[in-house]
Amino acid sequence: CLSAVSRACCSYSTLKTWLPILSWLPRYKLKWLQMDLLAGLTVGLTTVPQALAYAEVAGLPVQYGLYSAFMGGFIYALLGTSKDVTLGPTAIMSLLCFSVVGGQPHRAVLLSLLCGLIQAVMALLRLGFLLDFISFPVIKGFTCAAAVTIGFGQVKNILGLQGIPHEFFLEVYYTFYKIPEARIGDVVLGLLCLALLVMLLYMKTNLGSDDTPGSTYSRLARKLVWTVATMRNALVVVAASFVAFSWDAYGHHVFTITGKTSQGLPPFRPPPTSDTTANGSIVSFGEIVEGFGGGLAVIPFMGLLESIAIAKAFASQNDYRIDANQELLAIGVTNIMGSFVSAYPVTGSFGRTAVNSQTGVCTPAGGIVTSVIVLLSLAFLMPAFYYIPKASLAAVIICAVAPMVDYHVVAKIWRIRKLDLLPFTVTFLMSFWQVQYGIVGGVAVSGALLLYNMARPQIKVSDHGVLVMELGSGLSFPATEYLSSIIHTQALQVSPPRSVVLDCHHVSIIDYSVISELSDLLRQFKLREVRLVFSRLQVRPLAPTLCVLASVFVSSYTLVSFFLQPLALCSGGSTSS
């Protein structure tokens, strides 16, 4: 009986690992429900206008933004380990999606399925550590470039311009070239929306906390201002839509509006595995995947990186822990299931997650409320979206991505390590050509710098009658030639040759190539009748294996010298073995 109970407890514990909802649902409280409803409603009113706007960035009809915004709330409540994170369309993922599929809805949906499968497999294989190879300068370079690209891409909607290319450099040229064609109505409305959004954000930022001394009236006023400022996107879009509807009702078509959108919930069906071009030819699944190219590697990685970084940040802020691989599984399953409701790839949203946290969400159930708000919008409000001015959506996007341009980070990188500006600059500049090229280029430069550090370890040389060379890090095969060159130059090629003590205090890693090179150096030292002695060797579990490898190349006499005479040649005993 005890064995059966133990097995049942173990099975339940494993099930809770894969379904985190079992950890918080049994102890759910009524007070939590109130806070989750409030947070879910607040985030939902933020999500709807942002989803519509981000669909424009992805080059898709606006309803696809809402199709992508509701599945994450349901899936994450089951599989997510953070109470704060909200999954849905974001500016960066929308830009990446556009760069890969070029605004083709069927291919965007198929891309969501493939990205989700890659992410889920990575989670099951516990490959989250691969994200560690994308350095902070690369991430910052990419997000800064993406913010500039996305923000400037909305200037044409503020100005009401048509026929602007999507390539960044051509977009800049033609936007300035066509400024005389700007529509006055769009310009005025867009600037007013921008001013209102900035003003509300400034008011929210400068609000005192609830603990600030003051009357009950002042505290209620602060809460009211905070609520209005938090829902600023929805309020501005609704107000702009009323303005556009009013002018249109009187026959004055002075604003560029969103236009007709598909009403109702998306059908639940498998994503298309083929596509049809404008001239009627069929594009096979293999040809579509081939067309995705490097996007199939970049988009899953960036989605995971963005979501996990947000989850870790808010987990640290609110004093709880997350499971990175479980987060990978949650976002992977979200993208897989999202592809069955015509969603394009999604990830965690920093802005909406911040709103969720600040509103006091208690569990991931708040995401369910947000998803219900999106579904209700799809079911009943799509006709009202006809009158949403594109200038108002552009203002929402510009205000959302502006904080991503973190110019202060350049000064910080310069102060800490100037060489890190190289991957930052490469990523930033190449992202204006193609965003995926920027990431790949930045990762390549970071990798090259990492390999250079491995190939050129720090070696401190001091003279104590013999040369003492202190290695600053582990030894691996890229460093063998450099180490050999230093020893030859300073010990073997001088007249007379000098003995060397190699201080290995900081060496915890060594490989076959290094053993082979050291054995050759020992032979050359012996031929010149000087000694190469190893000091302060670190004992590791693999030491017996390394000794076996070393014995293949090193003579018995050398091994005796190696262990029994470590610092006999040091005058004054300045370095101990």
Secondary structure as UniProt FT lines:
FT   HELIX           2..18
FT   HELIX           21..24
FT   HELIX           25..27
FT   HELIX           30..57
FT   TURN            58..59
FT   HELIX           63..67
FT   TURN            68..69
FT   HELIX           71..79
FT   STRAND          87..88
FT   HELIX           91..101
FT   TURN            102..103
FT   HELIX           105..124
FT   TURN            125..126
FT   HELIX           128..133
FT   HELIX           136..153
FT   HELIX           155..159
FT   HELIX           168..177
FT   HELIX           179..181
FT   HELIX           184..205
FT   TURN            210..211
FT   HELIX           216..230
FT   HELIX           232..249
FT   TURN            250..251
FT   STRAND          275..276
FT   TURN            278..279
FT   STRAND          282..283
FT   HELIX           285..292
FT   TURN            293..294
FT   HELIX           295..317
FT   TURN            318..319
FT   HELIX           324..338
FT   HELIX           339..341
FT   STRAND          347..348
FT   HELIX           350..358
FT   TURN            359..360
FT   HELIX           365..376
FT   HELIX           377..381
FT   HELIX           382..387
FT   HELIX           390..401
FT   HELIX           402..404
FT   HELIX           408..416
FT   HELIX           418..420
FT   HELIX           421..431
FT   TURN            432..433
FT   HELIX           435..455
FT   STRAND          459..463
FT   STRAND          467..471
FT   HELIX           477..479
FT   HELIX           480..487
FT   HELIX           488..492
FT   STRAND          500..503
FT   TURN            505..506
FT   HELIX           512..527
FT   TURN            528..529
FT   STRAND          532..535
FT   TURN            541..542
FT   HELIX           543..553
FT   HELIX           556..564
FT   TURN            566..569
FT   HELIX           571..573
//
